[in-house]
Amino acid sequence: MTRLSVNINKVALLRNARGGNLPNLVQVATDCEDFGAEGITVHPRPDHRHIRYSDIPALRAVVTTEFNIEGNPTPEFIDLVLANPPHQCTLVPDANDQLTSDHGWDTIRHAAFLREVIGALQAKNIRVSVFADPDPRMIEGAKAAGADRIELYTGPYAHAYPSGPEKAMAPYAQAARAANAIGIGINAGHDLNLDNLNYFHTHCPGLLEVSIGHALLSDALYYGLSNTIRMYLRQLR
């Protein structure tokens, strides 16, 4: 069964727009779990434009399903994660001023660095996922560096899906087969939505988890958060 992890970055972005604590990020996280979410994802960035480092301890204390912290493994980020060990840490190769994640790791070029970071996190019993493009070589590199999972960057799939689902899915299905063959788990995320999620799910063998934030919370403006989470779960069942 593929798990749904809800990324609550945009909830924090809305809160930060006015200061204060409305909406209450911790309450939203617990509500998402009550509504059926099987995980909570956050992606703190250096500019603190949405999730702040100071949010992490409070979220870590209340999330009861699976807490996933994503981010560029700078020294500050690694210190944050080690001080507040989540169930999973997803390593993303973002620049400091990145608007949104738009590519996976070159796991061959950065093999030594990734191996060191992954080892430090796993020593704290944190499962480690590496953000990856659907390239079997990069997936093999993630496995060689010690990663438990890869998270397939699905932005290109979502962009190409309206023009032809089969063609859009082809490199991801190939990547999934490659991951299954070498025994590394598969997560996925970025621009997955109610239109394209079911097709991806049914054509990605071994998919363990999807992380969805922007589209899900945008849909929640129309359908309500509880109903929207159920709608996304139906795409995965």
PyMOL commands that set and color helices and strands:
alter all, ss='L'
color gray80, all
select helices_A, chain A and resi 9-18+25-34+53-62+75-83+111-122+136-144+155-163+165-182+197-203+214-223+225-235
alter helices_A, ss='H'
color red, helices_A
select strands_A, chain A and resi 3-7+39-42+67-71+88-91+127-132+149-153+185-189+207-212
alter strands_A, ss='S'
color yellow, strands_A
deselect
rebuild
show_as cartoon
